[in-house]
Amino acid sequence: MTFTGIDQYNPTYGNGFGSGVRVTNGEPLTYLDADESHTIINAYALSFLNTYVRRLDGYAGFLLENQYGDMIIYRR
């Protein structure tokens, strides 16, 4: 749900807010705060678009490593 603004009008919407379990293995987890999630999504999306669509220099390095530590699961 962090790709939407649903948290702004219904912060208790459900899946994607608070805590839950991983779909892949049932492990408990705590979701990131929506504002933090939007910041991370925006940063990676901007870097991706500037690198591959606009072909601007200086953004590709951001995509090559985890910029947010253990807040996210990073895979290349």
MDTraj code that builds the backbone (N, CA, C; nanometers):
import mdtraj as md
import numpy as np

residues = "MET THR PHE THR GLY ILE ASP GLN TYR ASN PRO THR TYR GLY ASN GLY PHE GLY SER GLY VAL ARG VAL THR ASN GLY GLU PRO LEU THR TYR LEU ASP ALA ASP GLU SER HIS THR ILE ILE ASN ALA TYR ALA LEU SER PHE LEU ASN THR TYR VAL ARG ARG LEU ASP GLY TYR ALA GLY PHE LEU LEU GLU ASN GLN TYR GLY ASP MET ILE ILE TYR ARG ARG".split()
xyz = np.array([
    [0.0796, -0.1202, 0.0000],
    [0.0000, 0.0000, 0.0000],
    [0.0841, 0.1268, 0.0000],
    [0.2124, 0.1157, 0.0133],
    [0.2936, 0.2361, 0.0222],
    [0.3110, 0.3065, -0.1114],
    [0.2650, 0.2454, -0.2209],
    [0.2710, 0.3134, -0.3494],
    [0.1531, 0.4079, -0.3675],
    [0.0616, 0.4083, -0.2730],
    [-0.0574, 0.4920, -0.2822],
    [-0.0587, 0.5935, -0.1683],
    [-0.1594, 0.6758, -0.1648],
    [-0.1767, 0.7709, -0.0564],
    [-0.2880, 0.7302, 0.0378],
    [-0.3262, 0.6032, 0.0348],
    [-0.4405, 0.5580, 0.1145],
    [-0.4202, 0.5859, 0.2637],
    [-0.2962, 0.5836, 0.3082],
    [-0.2682, 0.6093, 0.4499],
    [-0.3119, 0.7485, 0.4935],
    [-0.3260, 0.8411, 0.3992],
    [-0.3649, 0.9776, 0.4328],
    [-0.5121, 0.9873, 0.4706],
    [-0.5962, 0.9007, 0.4163],
    [-0.7374, 0.9083, 0.4538],
    [-0.7858, 0.7883, 0.5346],
    [-0.7034, 0.6814, 0.5432],
    [-0.7411, 0.5678, 0.6269],
    [-0.6151, 0.4983, 0.6779],
    [-0.5543, 0.5506, 0.7842],
    [-0.4282, 0.4959, 0.8341],
    [-0.4394, 0.3546, 0.8906],
    [-0.5592, 0.3042, 0.9087],
    [-0.5764, 0.1679, 0.9595],
    [-0.6268, 0.0744, 0.8495],
    [-0.6006, 0.1080, 0.7265],
    [-0.6517, 0.0331, 0.6116],
    [-0.6210, -0.1165, 0.6200],
    [-0.5022, -0.1510, 0.6637],
    [-0.4706, -0.2940, 0.6750],
    [-0.3374, -0.3271, 0.6128],
    [-0.3346, -0.4243, 0.5236],
    [-0.2128, -0.4764, 0.4644],
    [-0.1199, -0.3637, 0.4192],
    [-0.0001, -0.3602, 0.4769],
    [0.0958, -0.2570, 0.4428],
    [0.1138, -0.1529, 0.5507],
    [0.0355, -0.1611, 0.6576],
    [0.0455, -0.0656, 0.7673],
    [0.0602, -0.1413, 0.8982],
    [0.1393, -0.0897, 0.9895],
    [0.1550, -0.1530, 1.1200],
    [0.2411, -0.2767, 1.1130],
    [0.1854, -0.3894, 1.1529],
    [0.2613, -0.5142, 1.1483],
    [0.1814, -0.6201, 1.0735],
    [0.2520, -0.7238, 1.0323],
    [0.1893, -0.8319, 0.9575],
    [0.2839, -0.9496, 0.9488],
    [0.2659, -1.0317, 0.8471],
    [0.3547, -1.1461, 0.8245],
    [0.3983, -1.1478, 0.6782],
    [0.5201, -1.1970, 0.6550],
    [0.5705, -1.2089, 0.5180],
    [0.4903, -1.3144, 0.4434],
    [0.4550, -1.2835, 0.3212],
    [0.3799, -1.3764, 0.2375],
    [0.4661, -1.4994, 0.2070],
    [0.5965, -1.4799, 0.1918],
    [0.6845, -1.5884, 0.1487],
    [0.7109, -1.6936, 0.2549],
    [0.7154, -1.6520, 0.3829],
    [0.7525, -1.7508, 0.4854],
    [0.6758, -1.7370, 0.6175],
    [0.5804, -1.6463, 0.6244],
    [0.5011, -1.6307, 0.7452],
    [0.5728, -1.5619, 0.8607],
    [0.6938, -1.5132, 0.8354],
    [0.7726, -1.4451, 0.9389],
    [0.7063, -1.3125, 0.9749],
    [0.6962, -1.2811, 1.1061],
    [0.6359, -1.1528, 1.1443],
    [0.7230, -1.0351, 1.1004],
    [0.6593, -0.9238, 1.0709],
    [0.7324, -0.8037, 1.0310],
    [0.6561, -0.6790, 1.0721],
    [0.7270, -0.5689, 1.0777],
    [0.6669, -0.4376, 1.1005],
    [0.6910, -0.3553, 0.9755],
    [0.5851, -0.3066, 0.9151],
    [0.5968, -0.2267, 0.7939],
    [0.6598, -0.0915, 0.8254],
    [0.7275, -0.0360, 0.7267],
    [0.7811, 0.0983, 0.7412],
    [0.6672, 0.1987, 0.7498],
    [0.6941, 0.3088, 0.8157],
    [0.6024, 0.4213, 0.8157],
    [0.5785, 0.4646, 0.6707],
    [0.4577, 0.5026, 0.6366],
    [0.4242, 0.5391, 0.4990],
    [0.5124, 0.6522, 0.4467],
    [0.5406, 0.7535, 0.5284],
    [0.6258, 0.8641, 0.4827],
    [0.7667, 0.8152, 0.4505],
    [0.8210, 0.7265, 0.5347],
    [0.9535, 0.6698, 0.5073],
    [0.9510, 0.5879, 0.3783],
    [0.8463, 0.5104, 0.3608],
    [0.8339, 0.4284, 0.2403],
    [0.8277, 0.5141, 0.1153],
    [0.7490, 0.6206, 0.1206],
    [0.7387, 0.7100, 0.0050],
    [0.8731, 0.7736, -0.0272],
    [0.9485, 0.8113, 0.0741],
    [1.0815, 0.8702, 0.0531],
    [1.1731, 0.7716, -0.0192],
    [1.1737, 0.6464, 0.0267],
    [1.2589, 0.5439, -0.0344],
    [1.2153, 0.5148, -0.1776],
    [1.0861, 0.4942, -0.1979],
    [1.0342, 0.4658, -0.3322],
    [1.0653, 0.5805, -0.4269],
    [1.0426, 0.7026, -0.3827],
    [1.0700, 0.8192, -0.4672],
    [1.2169, 0.8296, -0.5039],
    [1.3058, 0.8032, -0.4091],
    [1.4496, 0.8133, -0.4352],
    [1.4941, 0.7123, -0.5401],
    [1.4531, 0.5866, -0.5237],
    [1.4926, 0.4849, -0.6217],
    [1.4250, 0.5074, -0.7567],
    [1.2982, 0.5473, -0.7566],
    [1.2284, 0.5731, -0.8831],
    [1.2925, 0.6889, -0.9587],
    [1.3240, 0.7969, -0.8893],
    [1.3881, 0.9117, -0.9526],
    [1.5239, 0.8729, -1.0102],
    [1.6021, 0.7977, -0.9336],
    [1.7328, 0.7544, -0.9826],
    [1.7192, 0.6645, -1.1047],
    [1.6241, 0.5724, -1.1011],
    [1.6013, 0.4833, -1.2140],
    [1.5611, 0.5624, -1.3388],
    [1.4624, 0.6489, -1.3247],
    [1.4147, 0.7255, -1.4402],
    [1.5209, 0.8200, -1.4945],
    [1.5944, 0.8863, -1.4063],
    [1.6998, 0.9761, -1.4527],
    [1.8123, 0.8995, -1.5215],
    [1.8397, 0.7773, -1.4764],
    [1.9466, 0.6973, -1.5362],
    [1.9040, 0.6371, -1.6693],
    [1.7894, 0.5706, -1.6727],
    [1.7527, 0.4906, -1.7888],
    [1.6568, 0.5566, -1.8872],
    [1.5821, 0.6548, -1.8438],
    [1.4910, 0.7222, -1.9354],
    [1.5504, 0.8546, -1.9827],
    [1.5939, 0.9352, -1.8872],
    [1.6484, 1.0663, -1.9230],
    [1.7970, 1.0612, -1.9567],
    [1.8619, 0.9475, -1.9230],
    [2.0039, 0.9248, -1.9494],
    [2.0933, 1.0337, -1.8901],
    [2.0629, 1.0698, -1.7663],
    [2.1422, 1.1691, -1.6950],
    [2.2538, 1.1010, -1.6167],
    [2.3681, 1.1649, -1.6129],
    [2.4809, 1.1136, -1.5352],
    [2.4603, 1.1430, -1.3873],
    [2.5205, 1.0608, -1.3036],
    [2.5229, 1.0884, -1.1614],
    [2.4176, 1.0185, -1.0781],
    [2.3281, 0.9429, -1.1406],
    [2.2219, 0.8764, -1.0651],
    [2.2401, 0.7256, -1.0567],
    [2.3133, 0.6669, -1.1497],
    [2.3275, 0.5212, -1.1556],
    [2.3916, 0.4652, -1.0292],
    [2.4861, 0.5357, -0.9716],
    [2.5537, 0.4878, -0.8511],
    [2.4585, 0.4652, -0.7356],
    [2.3560, 0.5452, -0.7277],
    [2.2560, 0.5311, -0.6211],
    [2.1882, 0.3949, -0.6296],
    [2.1673, 0.3466, -0.7526],
    [2.0972, 0.2196, -0.7735],
    [2.1844, 0.0980, -0.7455],
    [2.3144, 0.1164, -0.7401],
    [2.4070, 0.0042, -0.7306],
    [2.4287, -0.0493, -0.5905],
    [2.3804, 0.0210, -0.4901],
    [2.3963, -0.0286, -0.3534],
    [2.2786, 0.0127, -0.2667],
    [2.2661, -0.0551, -0.1563],
    [2.1576, -0.0284, -0.0621],
    [2.1827, 0.1065, 0.0057],
    [2.0918, 0.1973, -0.0119],
    [2.1043, 0.3306, 0.0465],
    [2.0342, 0.3421, 0.1820],
    [1.9616, 0.2367, 0.2225],
    [1.8773, 0.2469, 0.3414],
    [1.8997, 0.1358, 0.4435],
    [2.0147, 0.0698, 0.4381],
    [2.0497, -0.0298, 0.5398],
    [1.9447, -0.1371, 0.5583],
    [1.9167, -0.1692, 0.6832],
    [1.8230, -0.2789, 0.7108],
    [1.6760, -0.2364, 0.7058],
    [1.6505, -0.1133, 0.6596],
    [1.5115, -0.0708, 0.6435],
    [1.4455, -0.1408, 0.5255],
    [1.5273, -0.1863, 0.4286],
    [1.4726, -0.2493, 0.3090],
    [1.5452, -0.3800, 0.2799],
    [1.4832, -0.4622, 0.1960],
    [1.5499, -0.5800, 0.1420],
    [1.5978, -0.5395, 0.0038],
    [1.7278, -0.5330, -0.0130],
    [1.7882, -0.4847, -0.1366],
    [1.8440, -0.6018, -0.2155],
    [1.8051, -0.6119, -0.3421],
    [1.8584, -0.7157, -0.4300],
    [1.8894, -0.6530, -0.5655],
    [2.0011, -0.6987, -0.6228],
    [2.0363, -0.6542, -0.7585],
    [2.0283, -0.7685, -0.8533],
])
top = md.Topology()
chain = top.add_chain()
for i, resn in enumerate(residues, 1):
    res = top.add_residue(resn, chain, resSeq=i)
    for name in ("N", "CA", "C"):
        top.add_atom(name, md.element.get_by_symbol(name[0]), res)
traj = md.Trajectory(xyz[None], top)
